[in-house]
Amino acid sequence: MKDILQITLLVIMSLISGMALADYKAGEAKSQVCASCHGINGNSEITMYPKLAGQYKDYLSTALHAYKSGSRKNAIMSGFAAGLS
């Protein structure tokens, strides 16, 4: 079974970029960047990084859109979100 973070991020990336769910490899590759801070299963062990596991997909999608637009400020996340379509 794939870990929760990879599946969650695949869904998020599918919504944000219009990527088909069948394109799992592209979603999996993008999720590796997220996992480096947020943990492989979405439960970061580093307290400065929020836990993503259990978050609603609408919340995550809205947050990424806000980072991209600049209405939510975070230098690191804004940089990552800038590359999303």
Helices and strands as residue ranges (DSSP letters): H 4-17, H 24-38, H 57-69, H 75-82
